[in-house]
């Protein structure tokens, strides 16, 4: 059978790496989060904005949280 091996062009890889580094330097400064209190992190993806980050059983996931949600769910998501 005929097998073709695609070799990576070193100059293209270097250019891609340099572009990535340059892009990372142009990012806005990180936001400072307040300390000394509890906060909830809400999902911002359209169609899922009722979901919050929840820590449960050693894992992190998102779950819908409403006013009618159990207290333990609200506590896990705060």
mmCIF file of the N, C-alpha and C atoms, coordinates in Angstrom:
data_MODEL
# 
_entry.id   MODEL 
# 
loop_
_atom_site.group_PDB 
_atom_site.id 
_atom_site.type_symbol 
_atom_site.label_atom_id 
_atom_site.label_alt_id 
_atom_site.label_comp_id 
_atom_site.label_asym_id 
_atom_site.label_entity_id 
_atom_site.label_seq_id 
_atom_site.pdbx_PDB_ins_code 
_atom_site.Cartn_x 
_atom_site.Cartn_y 
_atom_site.Cartn_z 
_atom_site.occupancy 
_atom_site.B_iso_or_equiv 
_atom_site.pdbx_formal_charge 
_atom_site.auth_seq_id 
_atom_site.auth_comp_id 
_atom_site.auth_asym_id 
_atom_site.auth_atom_id 
_atom_site.pdbx_PDB_model_num 
ATOM 1   N N  . UNK A 1 1  ? 0.838   -1.170 0.000  1.00 0.00 ? 1  UNK A N  1 
ATOM 2   C CA . UNK A 1 1  ? 0.000   0.000  0.000  1.00 0.00 ? 1  UNK A CA 1 
ATOM 3   C C  . UNK A 1 1  ? 0.882   1.232  0.000  1.00 0.00 ? 1  UNK A C  1 
ATOM 4   N N  . UNK A 1 2  ? 0.329   2.332  -0.431 1.00 0.00 ? 2  UNK A N  1 
ATOM 5   C CA . UNK A 1 2  ? 1.088   3.570  -0.534 1.00 0.00 ? 2  UNK A CA 1 
ATOM 6   C C  . UNK A 1 2  ? 0.722   4.468  0.642  1.00 0.00 ? 2  UNK A C  1 
ATOM 7   N N  . UNK A 1 3  ? 1.691   4.733  1.479  1.00 0.00 ? 3  UNK A N  1 
ATOM 8   C CA . UNK A 1 3  ? 1.446   5.546  2.675  1.00 0.00 ? 3  UNK A CA 1 
ATOM 9   C C  . UNK A 1 3  ? 2.168   6.884  2.530  1.00 0.00 ? 3  UNK A C  1 
ATOM 10  N N  . UNK A 1 4  ? 1.444   7.938  2.730  1.00 0.00 ? 4  UNK A N  1 
ATOM 11  C CA . UNK A 1 4  ? 2.052   9.263  2.681  1.00 0.00 ? 4  UNK A CA 1 
ATOM 12  C C  . UNK A 1 4  ? 2.247   9.772  4.103  1.00 0.00 ? 4  UNK A C  1 
ATOM 13  N N  . UNK A 1 5  ? 3.392   10.337 4.335  1.00 0.00 ? 5  UNK A N  1 
ATOM 14  C CA . UNK A 1 5  ? 3.695   10.901 5.640  1.00 0.00 ? 5  UNK A CA 1 
ATOM 15  C C  . UNK A 1 5  ? 3.691   12.417 5.504  1.00 0.00 ? 5  UNK A C  1 
ATOM 16  N N  . UNK A 1 6  ? 2.861   13.051 6.295  1.00 0.00 ? 6  UNK A N  1 
ATOM 17  C CA . UNK A 1 6  ? 2.800   14.502 6.280  1.00 0.00 ? 6  UNK A CA 1 
ATOM 18  C C  . UNK A 1 6  ? 3.771   15.017 7.332  1.00 0.00 ? 6  UNK A C  1 
ATOM 19  N N  . UNK A 1 7  ? 4.712   15.821 6.909  1.00 0.00 ? 7  UNK A N  1 
ATOM 20  C CA . UNK A 1 7  ? 5.687   16.375 7.845  1.00 0.00 ? 7  UNK A CA 1 
ATOM 21  C C  . UNK A 1 7  ? 5.295   17.803 8.190  1.00 0.00 ? 7  UNK A C  1 
ATOM 22  N N  . UNK A 1 8  ? 5.554   18.170 9.422  1.00 0.00 ? 8  UNK A N  1 
ATOM 23  C CA . UNK A 1 8  ? 5.214   19.500 9.909  1.00 0.00 ? 8  UNK A CA 1 
ATOM 24  C C  . UNK A 1 8  ? 6.268   20.489 9.435  1.00 0.00 ? 8  UNK A C  1 
ATOM 25  N N  . UNK A 1 9  ? 5.801   21.620 8.922  1.00 0.00 ? 9  UNK A N  1 
ATOM 26  C CA . UNK A 1 9  ? 6.699   22.691 8.502  1.00 0.00 ? 9  UNK A CA 1 
ATOM 27  C C  . UNK A 1 9  ? 7.101   23.489 9.742  1.00 0.00 ? 9  UNK A C  1 
ATOM 28  N N  . UNK A 1 10 ? 8.373   23.461 10.066 1.00 0.00 ? 10 UNK A N  1 
ATOM 29  C CA . UNK A 1 10 ? 8.872   24.109 11.280 1.00 0.00 ? 10 UNK A CA 1 
ATOM 30  C C  . UNK A 1 10 ? 8.546   25.604 11.309 1.00 0.00 ? 10 UNK A C  1 
ATOM 31  N N  . UNK A 1 11 ? 8.648   26.268 10.180 1.00 0.00 ? 11 UNK A N  1 
ATOM 32  C CA . UNK A 1 11 ? 8.368   27.708 10.132 1.00 0.00 ? 11 UNK A CA 1 
ATOM 33  C C  . UNK A 1 11 ? 6.893   28.008 10.398 1.00 0.00 ? 11 UNK A C  1 
ATOM 34  N N  . UNK A 1 12 ? 6.008   27.158 9.909  1.00 0.00 ? 12 UNK A N  1 
ATOM 35  C CA . UNK A 1 12 ? 4.575   27.361 10.162 1.00 0.00 ? 12 UNK A CA 1 
ATOM 36  C C  . UNK A 1 12 ? 4.250   27.148 11.635 1.00 0.00 ? 12 UNK A C  1 
ATOM 37  N N  . UNK A 1 13 ? 4.883   26.151 12.250 1.00 0.00 ? 13 UNK A N  1 
ATOM 38  C CA . UNK A 1 13 ? 4.657   25.898 13.677 1.00 0.00 ? 13 UNK A CA 1 
ATOM 39  C C  . UNK A 1 13 ? 5.174   27.074 14.496 1.00 0.00 ? 13 UNK A C  1 
ATOM 40  N N  . UNK A 1 14 ? 6.371   27.560 14.162 1.00 0.00 ? 14 UNK A N  1 
ATOM 41  C CA . UNK A 1 14 ? 6.942   28.702 14.879 1.00 0.00 ? 14 UNK A CA 1 
ATOM 42  C C  . UNK A 1 14 ? 6.034   29.930 14.736 1.00 0.00 ? 14 UNK A C  1 
ATOM 43  N N  . UNK A 1 15 ? 5.546   30.179 13.534 1.00 0.00 ? 15 UNK A N  1 
ATOM 44  C CA . UNK A 1 15 ? 4.666   31.329 13.305 1.00 0.00 ? 15 UNK A CA 1 
ATOM 45  C C  . UNK A 1 15 ? 3.369   31.193 14.102 1.00 0.00 ? 15 UNK A C  1 
ATOM 46  N N  . UNK A 1 16 ? 2.822   29.993 14.147 1.00 0.00 ? 16 UNK A N  1 
ATOM 47  C CA . UNK A 1 16 ? 1.591   29.764 14.914 1.00 0.00 ? 16 UNK A CA 1 
ATOM 48  C C  . UNK A 1 16 ? 1.839   29.986 16.400 1.00 0.00 ? 16 UNK A C  1 
ATOM 49  N N  . UNK A 1 17 ? 2.973   29.504 16.906 1.00 0.00 ? 17 UNK A N  1 
ATOM 50  C CA . UNK A 1 17 ? 3.300   29.696 18.322 1.00 0.00 ? 17 UNK A CA 1 
ATOM 51  C C  . UNK A 1 17 ? 3.486   31.174 18.643 1.00 0.00 ? 17 UNK A C  1 
ATOM 52  N N  . UNK A 1 18 ? 4.181   31.897 17.773 1.00 0.00 ? 18 UNK A N  1 
ATOM 53  C CA . UNK A 1 18 ? 4.395   33.326 17.998 1.00 0.00 ? 18 UNK A CA 1 
ATOM 54  C C  . UNK A 1 18 ? 3.068   34.093 17.971 1.00 0.00 ? 18 UNK A C  1 
ATOM 55  N N  . UNK A 1 19 ? 2.183   33.707 17.064 1.00 0.00 ? 19 UNK A N  1 
ATOM 56  C CA . UNK A 1 19 ? 0.873   34.354 16.992 1.00 0.00 ? 19 UNK A CA 1 
ATOM 57  C C  . UNK A 1 19 ? 0.069   34.093 18.261 1.00 0.00 ? 19 UNK A C  1 
ATOM 58  N N  . UNK A 1 20 ? 0.159   32.879 18.783 1.00 0.00 ? 20 UNK A N  1 
ATOM 59  C CA . UNK A 1 20 ? -0.546  32.537 20.014 1.00 0.00 ? 20 UNK A CA 1 
ATOM 60  C C  . UNK A 1 20 ? -0.003  33.333 21.197 1.00 0.00 ? 20 UNK A C  1 
ATOM 61  N N  . UNK A 1 21 ? 1.313   33.437 21.273 1.00 0.00 ? 21 UNK A N  1 
ATOM 62  C CA . UNK A 1 21 ? 1.932   34.209 22.352 1.00 0.00 ? 21 UNK A CA 1 
ATOM 63  C C  . UNK A 1 21 ? 1.525   35.673 22.256 1.00 0.00 ? 21 UNK A C  1 
ATOM 64  N N  . UNK A 1 22 ? 1.553   36.227 21.051 1.00 0.00 ? 22 UNK A N  1 
ATOM 65  C CA . UNK A 1 22 ? 1.172   37.627 20.856 1.00 0.00 ? 22 UNK A CA 1 
ATOM 66  C C  . UNK A 1 22 ? -0.288  37.851 21.239 1.00 0.00 ? 22 UNK A C  1 
ATOM 67  N N  . UNK A 1 23 ? -1.149  36.920 20.875 1.00 0.00 ? 23 UNK A N  1 
ATOM 68  C CA . UNK A 1 23 ? -2.570  37.049 21.208 1.00 0.00 ? 23 UNK A CA 1 
ATOM 69  C C  . UNK A 1 23 ? -2.787  36.986 22.714 1.00 0.00 ? 23 UNK A C  1 
ATOM 70  N N  . UNK A 1 24 ? -2.023  36.147 23.399 1.00 0.00 ? 24 UNK A N  1 
ATOM 71  C CA . UNK A 1 24 ? -2.201  36.013 24.846 1.00 0.00 ? 24 UNK A CA 1 
ATOM 72  C C  . UNK A 1 24 ? -1.751  37.263 25.580 1.00 0.00 ? 24 UNK A C  1 
ATOM 73  N N  . UNK A 1 25 ? -0.814  37.976 25.012 1.00 0.00 ? 25 UNK A N  1 
ATOM 74  C CA . UNK A 1 25 ? -0.342  39.213 25.649 1.00 0.00 ? 25 UNK A CA 1 
ATOM 75  C C  . UNK A 1 25 ? -1.329  40.353 25.466 1.00 0.00 ? 25 UNK A C  1 
ATOM 76  N N  . UNK A 1 26 ? -2.213  40.215 24.498 1.00 0.00 ? 26 UNK A N  1 
ATOM 77  C CA . UNK A 1 26 ? -3.183  41.261 24.235 1.00 0.00 ? 26 UNK A CA 1 
ATOM 78  C C  . UNK A 1 26 ? -4.490  41.081 24.985 1.00 0.00 ? 26 UNK A C  1 
ATOM 79  N N  . UNK A 1 27 ? -4.568  40.080 25.846 1.00 0.00 ? 27 UNK A N  1 
ATOM 80  C CA . UNK A 1 27 ? -5.810  39.838 26.575 1.00 0.00 ? 27 UNK A CA 1 
ATOM 81  C C  . UNK A 1 27 ? -5.999  40.881 27.669 1.00 0.00 ? 27 UNK A C  1 
ATOM 82  N N  . UNK A 1 28 ? -7.232  41.186 28.000 1.00 0.00 ? 28 UNK A N  1 
ATOM 83  C CA . UNK A 1 28 ? -7.481  42.159 29.064 1.00 0.00 ? 28 UNK A CA 1 
ATOM 84  C C  . UNK A 1 28 ? -7.009  41.606 30.411 1.00 0.00 ? 28 UNK A C  1 
ATOM 85  N N  . UNK A 1 29 ? -6.760  42.482 31.359 1.00 0.00 ? 29 UNK A N  1 
ATOM 86  C CA . UNK A 1 29 ? -6.316  42.011 32.676 1.00 0.00 ? 29 UNK A CA 1 
ATOM 87  C C  . UNK A 1 29 ? -7.393  41.154 33.340 1.00 0.00 ? 29 UNK A C  1 
ATOM 88  N N  . UNK A 1 30 ? -6.955  40.271 34.183 1.00 0.00 ? 30 UNK A N  1 
ATOM 89  C CA . UNK A 1 30 ? -7.891  39.394 34.894 1.00 0.00 ? 30 UNK A CA 1 
ATOM 90  C C  . UNK A 1 30 ? -8.735  40.199 35.873 1.00 0.00 ? 30 UNK A C  1 
ATOM 91  N N  . UNK A 1 31 ? -9.948  39.762 36.038 1.00 0.00 ? 31 UNK A N  1 
ATOM 92  C CA . UNK A 1 31 ? -10.849 40.413 36.989 1.00 0.00 ? 31 UNK A CA 1 
ATOM 93  C C  . UNK A 1 31 ? -10.516 39.946 38.400 1.00 0.00 ? 31 UNK A C  1 
ATOM 94  N N  . UNK A 1 32 ? -10.609 40.845 39.331 1.00 0.00 ? 32 UNK A N  1 
ATOM 95  C CA . UNK A 1 32 ? -10.391 40.504 40.727 1.00 0.00 ? 32 UNK A CA 1 
ATOM 96  C C  . UNK A 1 32 ? -11.739 40.159 41.345 1.00 0.00 ? 32 UNK A C  1 
ATOM 97  N N  . UNK A 1 33 ? -11.828 38.965 41.908 1.00 0.00 ? 33 UNK A N  1 
ATOM 98  C CA . UNK A 1 33 ? -13.071 38.541 42.548 1.00 0.00 ? 33 UNK A CA 1 
ATOM 99  C C  . UNK A 1 33 ? -13.069 38.971 44.005 1.00 0.00 ? 33 UNK A C  1 
ATOM 100 N N  . UNK A 1 34 ? -14.214 39.378 44.513 1.00 0.00 ? 34 UNK A N  1 
ATOM 101 C CA . UNK A 1 34 ? -14.283 39.775 45.918 1.00 0.00 ? 34 UNK A CA 1 
ATOM 102 C C  . UNK A 1 34 ? -14.056 38.571 46.831 1.00 0.00 ? 34 UNK A C  1 
ATOM 103 N N  . UNK A 1 35 ? -13.481 38.836 47.985 1.00 0.00 ? 35 UNK A N  1 
ATOM 104 C CA . UNK A 1 35 ? -13.241 37.771 48.962 1.00 0.00 ? 35 UNK A CA 1 
ATOM 105 C C  . UNK A 1 35 ? -14.059 38.048 50.213 1.00 0.00 ? 35 UNK A C  1 
ATOM 106 N N  . UNK A 1 36 ? -14.120 37.049 51.077 1.00 0.00 ? 36 UNK A N  1 
ATOM 107 C CA . UNK A 1 36 ? -14.811 37.224 52.342 1.00 0.00 ? 36 UNK A CA 1 
ATOM 108 C C  . UNK A 1 36 ? -16.305 36.988 52.275 1.00 0.00 ? 36 UNK A C  1 
ATOM 109 N N  . UNK A 1 37 ? -16.780 36.368 51.213 1.00 0.00 ? 37 UNK A N  1 
ATOM 110 C CA . UNK A 1 37 ? -18.205 36.091 51.099 1.00 0.00 ? 37 UNK A CA 1 
ATOM 111 C C  . UNK A 1 37 ? -18.446 34.975 50.103 1.00 0.00 ? 37 UNK A C  1 
ATOM 112 N N  . UNK A 1 38 ? -19.669 34.564 49.985 1.00 0.00 ? 38 UNK A N  1 
ATOM 113 C CA . UNK A 1 38 ? -20.035 33.497 49.059 1.00 0.00 ? 38 UNK A CA 1 
ATOM 114 C C  . UNK A 1 38 ? -20.596 34.090 47.777 1.00 0.00 ? 38 UNK A C  1 
ATOM 115 N N  . UNK A 1 39 ? -20.271 33.483 46.668 1.00 0.00 ? 39 UNK A N  1 
ATOM 116 C CA . UNK A 1 39 ? -20.752 33.916 45.357 1.00 0.00 ? 39 UNK A CA 1 
ATOM 117 C C  . UNK A 1 39 ? -21.237 32.704 44.585 1.00 0.00 ? 39 UNK A C  1 
ATOM 118 N N  . UNK A 1 40 ? -22.117 32.938 43.631 1.00 0.00 ? 40 UNK A N  1 
ATOM 119 C CA . UNK A 1 40 ? -22.600 31.889 42.738 1.00 0.00 ? 40 UNK A CA 1 
ATOM 120 C C  . UNK A 1 40 ? -22.102 32.187 41.332 1.00 0.00 ? 40 UNK A C  1 
ATOM 121 N N  . UNK A 1 41 ? -21.714 31.140 40.612 1.00 0.00 ? 41 UNK A N  1 
ATOM 122 C CA . UNK A 1 41 ? -21.256 31.288 39.235 1.00 0.00 ? 41 UNK A CA 1 
ATOM 123 C C  . UNK A 1 41 ? -22.322 30.725 38.307 1.00 0.00 ? 41 UNK A C  1 
ATOM 124 N N  . UNK A 1 42 ? -22.930 31.608 37.512 1.00 0.00 ? 42 UNK A N  1 
ATOM 125 C CA . UNK A 1 42 ? -24.021 31.215 36.625 1.00 0.00 ? 42 UNK A CA 1 
ATOM 126 C C  . UNK A 1 42 ? -23.501 30.961 35.217 1.00 0.00 ? 42 UNK A C  1 
ATOM 127 N N  . UNK A 1 43 ? -24.111 30.010 34.542 1.00 0.00 ? 43 UNK A N  1 
ATOM 128 C CA . UNK A 1 43 ? -23.788 29.710 33.151 1.00 0.00 ? 43 UNK A CA 1 
ATOM 129 C C  . UNK A 1 43 ? -24.299 30.852 32.281 1.00 0.00 ? 43 UNK A C  1 
ATOM 130 N N  . UNK A 1 44 ? -23.524 31.248 31.278 1.00 0.00 ? 44 UNK A N  1 
ATOM 131 C CA . UNK A 1 44 ? -23.935 32.340 30.389 1.00 0.00 ? 44 UNK A CA 1 
ATOM 132 C C  . UNK A 1 44 ? -24.285 31.858 28.989 1.00 0.00 ? 44 UNK A C  1 
ATOM 133 N N  . UNK A 1 45 ? -24.234 30.550 28.745 1.00 0.00 ? 45 UNK A N  1 
ATOM 134 C CA . UNK A 1 45 ? -24.583 29.999 27.441 1.00 0.00 ? 45 UNK A CA 1 
ATOM 135 C C  . UNK A 1 45 ? -26.086 30.149 27.213 1.00 0.00 ? 45 UNK A C  1 
ATOM 136 N N  . UNK A 1 46 ? -26.493 30.744 26.070 1.00 0.00 ? 46 UNK A N  1 
ATOM 137 C CA . UNK A 1 46 ? -27.928 30.894 25.803 1.00 0.00 ? 46 UNK A CA 1 
ATOM 138 C C  . UNK A 1 46 ? -28.661 29.551 25.908 1.00 0.00 ? 46 UNK A C  1 
ATOM 139 N N  . UNK A 1 47 ? -29.798 29.579 26.581 1.00 0.00 ? 47 UNK A N  1 
ATOM 140 C CA . UNK A 1 47 ? -30.587 28.370 26.769 1.00 0.00 ? 47 UNK A CA 1 
ATOM 141 C C  . UNK A 1 47 ? -30.250 27.615 28.047 1.00 0.00 ? 47 UNK A C  1 
ATOM 142 N N  . UNK A 1 48 ? -29.168 28.011 28.714 1.00 0.00 ? 48 UNK A N  1 
ATOM 143 C CA . UNK A 1 48 ? -28.750 27.326 29.939 1.00 0.00 ? 48 UNK A CA 1 
ATOM 144 C C  . UNK A 1 48 ? -28.511 28.310 31.085 1.00 0.00 ? 48 UNK A C  1 
ATOM 145 N N  . UNK A 1 49 ? -29.058 29.507 30.988 1.00 0.00 ? 49 UNK A N  1 
ATOM 146 C CA . UNK A 1 49 ? -28.766 30.536 31.984 1.00 0.00 ? 49 UNK A CA 1 
ATOM 147 C C  . UNK A 1 49 ? -29.439 30.305 33.334 1.00 0.00 ? 49 UNK A C  1 
ATOM 148 N N  . UNK A 1 50 ? -30.238 29.253 33.448 1.00 0.00 ? 50 UNK A N  1 
ATOM 149 C CA . UNK A 1 50 ? -30.821 28.914 34.751 1.00 0.00 ? 50 UNK A CA 1 
ATOM 150 C C  . UNK A 1 50 ? -29.899 27.975 35.531 1.00 0.00 ? 50 UNK A C  1 
ATOM 151 N N  . UNK A 1 51 ? -28.745 27.648 34.960 1.00 0.00 ? 51 UNK A N  1 
ATOM 152 C CA . UNK A 1 51 ? -27.824 26.694 35.583 1.00 0.00 ? 51 UNK A CA 1 
ATOM 153 C C  . UNK A 1 51 ? -26.704 27.426 36.324 1.00 0.00 ? 51 UNK A C  1 
ATOM 154 N N  . UNK A 1 52 ? -26.265 26.814 37.425 1.00 0.00 ? 52 UNK A N  1 
ATOM 155 C CA . UNK A 1 52 ? -25.175 27.360 38.236 1.00 0.00 ? 52 UNK A CA 1 
ATOM 156 C C  . UNK A 1 52 ? -24.139 26.266 38.464 1.00 0.00 ? 52 UNK A C  1 
ATOM 157 N N  . UNK A 1 53 ? -22.899 26.689 38.670 1.00 0.00 ? 53 UNK A N  1 
ATOM 158 C CA . UNK A 1 53 ? -21.837 25.744 38.991 1.00 0.00 ? 53 UNK A CA 1 
ATOM 159 C C  . UNK A 1 53 ? -22.098 25.180 40.375 1.00 0.00 ? 53 UNK A C  1 
ATOM 160 N N  . UNK A 1 54 ? -22.027 23.853 40.482 1.00 0.00 ? 54 UNK A N  1 
ATOM 161 C CA . UNK A 1 54 ? -22.321 23.179 41.744 1.00 0.00 ? 54 UNK A CA 1 
ATOM 162 C C  . UNK A 1 54 ? -21.186 22.232 42.089 1.00 0.00 ? 54 UNK A C  1 
ATOM 163 N N  . UNK A 1 55 ? -20.791 22.228 43.353 1.00 0.00 ? 55 UNK A N  1 
ATOM 164 C CA . UNK A 1 55 ? -19.803 21.276 43.849 1.00 0.00 ? 55 UNK A CA 1 
ATOM 165 C C  . UNK A 1 55 ? -20.564 20.209 44.619 1.00 0.00 ? 55 UNK A C  1 
ATOM 166 N N  . UNK A 1 56 ? -20.483 18.969 44.123 1.00 0.00 ? 56 UNK A N  1 
ATOM 167 C CA . UNK A 1 56 ? -21.232 17.881 44.752 1.00 0.00 ? 56 UNK A CA 1 
ATOM 168 C C  . UNK A 1 56 ? -20.422 16.599 44.673 1.00 0.00 ? 56 UNK A C  1 
ATOM 169 N N  . UNK A 1 57 ? -20.216 15.950 45.803 1.00 0.00 ? 57 UNK A N  1 
ATOM 170 C CA . UNK A 1 57 ? -19.542 14.652 45.863 1.00 0.00 ? 57 UNK A CA 1 
ATOM 171 C C  . UNK A 1 57 ? -18.154 14.707 45.220 1.00 0.00 ? 57 UNK A C  1 
ATOM 172 N N  . UNK A 1 58 ? -17.445 15.810 45.441 1.00 0.00 ? 58 UNK A N  1 
ATOM 173 C CA . UNK A 1 58 ? -16.087 15.940 44.927 1.00 0.00 ? 58 UNK A CA 1 
ATOM 174 C C  . UNK A 1 58 ? -15.993 16.313 43.458 1.00 0.00 ? 58 UNK A C  1 
ATOM 175 N N  . UNK A 1 59 ? -17.126 16.569 42.810 1.00 0.00 ? 59 UNK A N  1 
ATOM 176 C CA . UNK A 1 59 ? -17.134 16.920 41.389 1.00 0.00 ? 59 UNK A CA 1 
ATOM 177 C C  . UNK A 1 59 ? -17.802 18.270 41.188 1.00 0.00 ? 59 UNK A C  1 
ATOM 178 N N  . UNK A 1 60 ? -17.457 18.923 40.094 1.00 0.00 ? 60 UNK A N  1 
ATOM 179 C CA . UNK A 1 60 ? -18.113 20.179 39.735 1.00 0.00 ? 60 UNK A CA 1 
ATOM 180 C C  . UNK A 1 60 ? -18.946 19.945 38.489 1.00 0.00 ? 60 UNK A C  1 
ATOM 181 N N  . UNK A 1 61 ? -20.175 20.426 38.515 1.00 0.00 ? 61 UNK A N  1 
ATOM 182 C CA . UNK A 1 61 ? -21.042 20.355 37.339 1.00 0.00 ? 61 UNK A CA 1 
ATOM 183 C C  . UNK A 1 61 ? -22.019 21.517 37.412 1.00 0.00 ? 61 UNK A C  1 
ATOM 184 N N  . UNK A 1 62 ? -22.862 21.631 36.412 1.00 0.00 ? 62 UNK A N  1 
ATOM 185 C CA . UNK A 1 62 ? -23.872 22.685 36.443 1.00 0.00 ? 62 UNK A CA 1 
ATOM 186 C C  . UNK A 1 62 ? -25.246 22.057 36.594 1.00 0.00 ? 62 UNK A C  1 
ATOM 187 N N  . UNK A 1 63 ? -26.103 22.771 37.319 1.00 0.00 ? 63 UNK A N  1 
ATOM 188 C CA . UNK A 1 63 ? -27.472 22.299 37.535 1.00 0.00 ? 63 UNK A CA 1 
ATOM 189 C C  . UNK A 1 63 ? -28.412 23.485 37.586 1.00 0.00 ? 63 UNK A C  1 
ATOM 190 N N  . UNK A 1 64 ? -29.647 23.282 37.120 1.00 0.00 ? 64 UNK A N  1 
ATOM 191 C CA . UNK A 1 64 ? -30.629 24.364 37.243 1.00 0.00 ? 64 UNK A CA 1 
ATOM 192 C C  . UNK A 1 64 ? -30.931 24.639 38.715 1.00 0.00 ? 64 UNK A C  1 
ATOM 193 N N  . UNK A 1 65 ? -30.922 25.897 39.081 1.00 0.00 ? 65 UNK A N  1 
ATOM 194 C CA . UNK A 1 65 ? -31.240 26.303 40.450 1.00 0.00 ? 65 UNK A CA 1 
ATOM 195 C C  . UNK A 1 65 ? -32.329 27.366 40.371 1.00 0.00 ? 65 UNK A C  1 
ATOM 196 N N  . UNK A 1 66 ? -33.418 27.120 41.094 1.00 0.00 ? 66 UNK A N  1 
ATOM 197 C CA . UNK A 1 66 ? -34.534 28.066 41.139 1.00 0.00 ? 66 UNK A CA 1 
ATOM 198 C C  . UNK A 1 66 ? -34.867 28.369 42.594 1.00 0.00 ? 66 UNK A C  1 
ATOM 199 N N  . UNK A 1 67 ? -35.806 29.264 42.801 1.00 0.00 ? 67 UNK A N  1 
ATOM 200 C CA . UNK A 1 67 ? -36.246 29.587 44.161 1.00 0.00 ? 67 UNK A CA 1 
ATOM 201 C C  . UNK A 1 67 ? -36.830 28.359 44.849 1.00 0.00 ? 67 UNK A C  1 
ATOM 202 N N  . UNK A 1 68 ? -37.384 27.420 44.066 1.00 0.00 ? 68 UNK A N  1 
ATOM 203 C CA . UNK A 1 68 ? -37.993 26.222 44.634 1.00 0.00 ? 68 UNK A CA 1 
ATOM 204 C C  . UNK A 1 68 ? -36.994 25.083 44.835 1.00 0.00 ? 68 UNK A C  1 
ATOM 205 N N  . UNK A 1 69 ? -35.740 25.275 44.469 1.00 0.00 ? 69 UNK A N  1 
ATOM 206 C CA . UNK A 1 69 ? -34.729 24.219 44.613 1.00 0.00 ? 69 UNK A CA 1 
ATOM 207 C C  . UNK A 1 69 ? -34.479 23.920 46.084 1.00 0.00 ? 69 UNK A C  1 
ATOM 208 N N  . UNK A 1 70 ? -34.094 22.679 46.393 1.00 0.00 ? 70 UNK A N  1 
ATOM 209 C CA . UNK A 1 70 ? -33.785 22.323 47.779 1.00 0.00 ? 70 UNK A CA 1 
ATOM 210 C C  . UNK A 1 70 ? -32.631 23.167 48.331 1.00 0.00 ? 70 UNK A C  1 
ATOM 211 N N  . UNK A 1 71 ? -32.632 23.376 49.625 1.00 0.00 ? 71 UNK A N  1 
ATOM 212 C CA . UNK A 1 71 ? -31.606 24.199 50.269 1.00 0.00 ? 71 UNK A CA 1 
ATOM 213 C C  . UNK A 1 71 ? -30.206 23.641 50.037 1.00 0.00 ? 71 UNK A C  1 
ATOM 214 N N  . UNK A 1 72 ? -30.076 22.313 50.013 1.00 0.00 ? 72 UNK A N  1 
ATOM 215 C CA . UNK A 1 72 ? -28.751 21.716 49.819 1.00 0.00 ? 72 UNK A CA 1 
ATOM 216 C C  . UNK A 1 72 ? -28.209 22.032 48.423 1.00 0.00 ? 72 UNK A C  1 
ATOM 217 N N  . UNK A 1 73 ? -29.076 22.048 47.421 1.00 0.00 ? 73 UNK A N  1 
ATOM 218 C CA . UNK A 1 73 ? -28.647 22.404 46.067 1.00 0.00 ? 73 UNK A CA 1 
ATOM 219 C C  . UNK A 1 73 ? -28.205 23.863 46.024 1.00 0.00 ? 73 UNK A C  1 
ATOM 220 N N  . UNK A 1 74 ? -28.963 24.733 46.656 1.00 0.00 ? 74 UNK A N  1 
ATOM 221 C CA . UNK A 1 74 ? -28.595 26.150 46.689 1.00 0.00 ? 74 UNK A CA 1 
ATOM 222 C C  . UNK A 1 74 ? -27.259 26.345 47.402 1.00 0.00 ? 74 UNK A C  1 
ATOM 223 N N  . UNK A 1 75 ? -27.052 25.610 48.493 1.00 0.00 ? 75 UNK A N  1 
ATOM 224 C CA . UNK A 1 75 ? -25.791 25.720 49.228 1.00 0.00 ? 75 UNK A CA 1 
ATOM 225 C C  . UNK A 1 75 ? -24.624 25.196 48.395 1.00 0.00 ? 75 UNK A C  1 
ATOM 226 N N  . UNK A 1 76 ? -24.834 24.086 47.683 1.00 0.00 ? 76 UNK A N  1 
ATOM 227 C CA . UNK A 1 76 ? -23.776 23.526 46.835 1.00 0.00 ? 76 UNK A CA 1 
ATOM 228 C C  . UNK A 1 76 ? -23.410 24.466 45.698 1.00 0.00 ? 76 UNK A C  1 
ATOM 229 N N  . UNK A 1 77 ? -24.350 25.292 45.268 1.00 0.00 ? 77 UNK A N  1 
ATOM 230 C CA . UNK A 1 77 ? -24.131 26.193 44.133 1.00 0.00 ? 77 UNK A CA 1 
ATOM 231 C C  . UNK A 1 77 ? -23.694 27.590 44.574 1.00 0.00 ? 77 UNK A C  1 
ATOM 232 N N  . UNK A 1 78 ? -23.385 27.747 45.847 1.00 0.00 ? 78 UNK A N  1 
ATOM 233 C CA . UNK A 1 78 ? -22.958 29.057 46.353 1.00 0.00 ? 78 UNK A CA 1 
ATOM 234 C C  . UNK A 1 78 ? -21.564 28.969 46.917 1.00 0.00 ? 78 UNK A C  1 
# 
